Every structure is written in structure tokens, then in C-alpha cells.
Amino acid sequence: MPTVDVALGERAYSIHIGRGLLSDPAYLPARLSGQPVAVVSNETVAPLYLQTVHESLLAAGAKPFAVILPDGEAHKNWQTLNRIFDALLKQHCERGSTLVALGGGVIGDMGGFAAACYQRGMNFIQMPTTLLAQVDASVGGKTAINHPLGKNMIGAFHQPSLVLVDIDTLATLPQREFSAGMAEVIKYGLIRDADFLHWLEANMSRLMARDEIPLAEAIYRACRHKAEIVAADERERGGRALLNLGHTFGHAIETGLGYGVWLHGEAVAAGTLMAARLSTLLGWLSTADVARIERLFAAAVLPVRAPALGAERYLQLMRHDKKIQDGRLRLILMKSLGEAVVSETASEAQIAEAIRECSQKLTTDL
């Protein structure tokens, strides 16, 4: 089974990728023995995998208990987060206890943020069950909740001690969720690996059919890229920002429509095409490059047009982005396919033009 190591010194950890990992206690650390372990999951994932993880933790000598949250981005808030804290306190968890995040990106973000805050930092393990979480959200230690004015605006950096990517969980993933995860896979090719981009174009039909061999390869390559970027820039002071290609536009879509109306990966896909169009306005990408990106997203059954919120509304929402620095909006754009940059070059007029060209009136019910 392939393993990717995240090289962060004394906080280094491994990402194990394979089948049947949730049912195999051999991958769990020995320090769990005798310790209470909070398994944070949601109402959708828990019926599928909670019992399996519970039995693995028991076999490892742990004392697991479950914290089941409502499902969906709309619940990624203080009220839901407090349910985790309530359970940790009622179970008398200590700083040496462990929290396991079993679910997609929302569970990973909230579970990780709870672990970062509880007694100023407790151990946690990521067990991502969606493609998006497996290739992106579970790796790198970004944790957060949403605010009505902006997505992921309240959070902390808190690295997991272990990530278990069990590919078997993708068998139960709805098609829309699978496609949303593919947006983050494609991102790695666009920002730093043109060869991977070619590979994705050649293998997209097999990936969408969930062929195990190319799927494992895509997850491994995406995790390897994420691990390298995080190891070089853990706190996003430089190159890690490139991972946000399409996210500034995408977060505006999610906030503007209401959290959960569009999935994160759907918003990122549409946002990436806005960033690509803006890159052409700056003379970097060609129209053929943009068409190529659009074809790849379409092959992954992702939206290639954003909802028409209006350019001014987009800009208003984007001004709450975490990449604002000294009042200036910094965007992740593309010099070429496979080479992304952090840029402050675009004017508001150019950004508005890219938004208008890539927006259309759409049904919000995907």
C-alpha cells in the first residue's frame, strides 16, 4: 500500500492509502491503548463505517465513543462545534486523548478545529471518506468553521498525527460528491504538474468509472503534491497559497448561494475557470488552454459556468478572502498549464470581466 510522508519535523506524519484500512487496527498507533477516543462523524457516514472503526479501535486497546453531527456544509458552525466540546468534556477527555475525524471535509475541518482548541491542542487522526477529503482537506492541518460573511474564516493550523485513506469508502460516495472531489485532483495538475494534467486527460473516463488502479494512482499523486507543498510552507506564507486556485471565486459562490447549495468542489471548478479566464486577460493563458480546462472539468461532470450573482456581489464577497493582504486582493492565477502564481496584477475591472464571462443564470440545484 502506498504511503506518503508529510515531513514536518517532530510533527511529521504518514498518509496511508489502500483498501480495508478502516478495519485494520495495525495502522493505529500504540498510544491509543487505554485512552478515550472520540470518533466524530455525521449522520450519513456513521451508519456506513462507524462500527468498523469502533471495532478497530477496540482491537487497538482504545476506549472509543461516538460524536454524531448533522451532515452538510450548512452545519459547519459554532453551534455544531460545541457539540464536540460537550462530548469531550462529558467523557472526561484529556490533552492526551485522541479525536478521530471520520467523514468528509466538513467533519475533518470541524474535528480538527475542535482538537486544536480542546485543552489548547489534543491529538487527532483523519479518516477521510470522500475523494475531496482524501486528496486535499485531510492533509496539511488546516481546520476551520464557516462564518455567515465568509467560508473557513475562523480556524487554526493543527496537524493530524495520521491520515488513513481507505479507497473502499469511495464505493458508497454519491456521484455528485465524487465529481466534487475530482476538482481538487485536477487542481494539482493545473498548479504544478503538467504531466499529471496530461495523465488525467487520458484517464478521466476510467477515474469516473472508479477503476481502482488509476484511482489509487490519482489519490497518491495528489497527496504527494499536497505533502510536498505543506512541508515547504506549513502556514501558507508562500507557495502553499497556490493550493487555493479557484478558491477565492469558489468561496464567493458558496457564501453567496448559501453554504451547501453548491458543493465545495463544484464551486472550485467554476472558480478555477474564472481564474483561467482572468489569466487570459493578463496575457498568460491562451483561449485554447481555457477550453482544455473546461473540457476536463466537463468530463468530470463538474460545472463549467458559475451562478450569476453579479460581478459586484462577487467582489464584495471576495474582499473577505483570507488572502487579502494590506487591503489588496491576491489571486491564484496561471502563467501556463502546470504553473500557478500568486498575483495582485489584475484590476477590479479585469476581475469583473472574467466573472461576467464565466457566469450565467443556472439552477442552483445541481
Secondary structure, DSSP 4 states (H G I P E B T S, - for coil): --EEEE--GGG-EEEEEESSGGG-GGGS-GGGTTSEEEEEEETTTHHHHHHHHHHHHHHTT-EEEEEEE--SGGG-SHHHHHHHHHHHHHTT--TT-EEEEEESHHHHHHHHHHHHHGGG--EEEEEE-SHHIIIIITSS-EEEEEETTEEEEEEEE---SEEEEEGGGGGGS-HHHHHHHHHHHHHHHHHH-HHHHHHHHHHHHHHHTT-HHHHHHHHHHHHHHHHHHHHH-TTSSSGGGGGGTTHHHHHHHHHHH-TTSS-HHHHHHHHHHHHHHHHHHTTSS-HHHHHHHHHHHHHTT--SSEE---HHHHHHHHTT-TT-BTTB--EEEEEETTEEEEE----HHHHHHHHHHTEE---S--
